[in-house]
């Protein structure tokens, strides 16, 4: 089962009401957590300059048929500067990440020439398995380049996607949203999403009508027939008046609620919850269980779900990284207390360590700001990330953290 796909049975059990749901909401979180070990794996080397620097690695599980092995499909692209990415590629693994095919371009998610020497690219792609149609939906958004750099004069931007079915990619398509609030931009870039029991998708969007307006966030329920993604309903609006507003929202479902985490630009990140995925609670800043806010720097957070605990993966300011760009190393994870929506400080673990000297030589620290969690088997989850050194020749490695659990993750079906 896809970690963000809710079976009808699981959905009915977790979105219950009354005493059972209240008990789930009020049960204290276990600060020790179910983590047995975390192993760092280098998938491709680029830090030493021996290969390209790969970025935006995000993977999903493609279940095998009739007892065949599962396949892992990963999308990724090269990085050559700030927000300057090559065409989207994909590679697969037949053995749960031990060996991989060579990255191959995804034809539908390459560059498209526009007028005036501008090219429309695609970035921030997230592939996820859709069981009802037996397809992978790879959803990203448009980005425009002028020459060898990010174009400062970006025209309107929107989500685009391509569908993978039995080894073949379909055409590039646009997710249409006619709401005028998204006239300048609407995007689900880098966002986790949830597949509902009927096959619909719950997706979060960041959006804005003008360049001067701070970005807001909402959720949408989309129909997907294996080819076309269509927005059916929109949720409540979540606003923020600091900086550019709220960016890169990510969704998950855990037990009796949906959870939404939000990147912001005021040294904070935020969290909301919902019973139905459309009506959201007022946002709350991420803080430790003693009430001290986490200090973040315009950076994303993502969810890692285990049947015994809900985890957040993130970067933050720490004594070891005070001079690192946006404090984007190391990667951390901590358990969320579902009663208070705070992080249990005692549960915090390093997912991938800072390599180098984050105070005296920060330019040689490869930063890790665009990462993706994935539940792989009942006993193992991953976090994938591409490093890069913006002030030291870009170079970075493509990394995978194998998180092994002490107790099986019952959110994942045993196959």
Secondary structure, 3 states (H helix, E strand, C coil): CCCCECCHHHHHHHCCCCHHHHHHHHCCCCCCCCEEEEEEEEEECCCCCCCCCEEEEEEEEECCCCCCCCEEEEEEEEEEECCEECCCEEEEECCCCCCCCCCEECHHHCCEECHHHEEEEEEEEEEEEECCCCEEEEEEEEEEEECCCECCCCCCECEEEEEEECCEECCCEECCCCCHHHCCEEECCCCCCEECCCCCEEEEEEEECCCCCCEEEEEEEEEECCCCEEEEEECCCECCCCCCECEEEEEEEECCEEEEEEECCCCCEEEEEECCCCCCCCCEECEECCCCECCCCCCCCEEEEECCEEEEEECCCCCCCCCCHHHCCCEEEEEEECCCCEECHHHCEEEECCCCECCCEHHHCCECCCEEEEEEECCEEEEEEECEECCCCECCCEEEEEEEECCCCCCCCCC
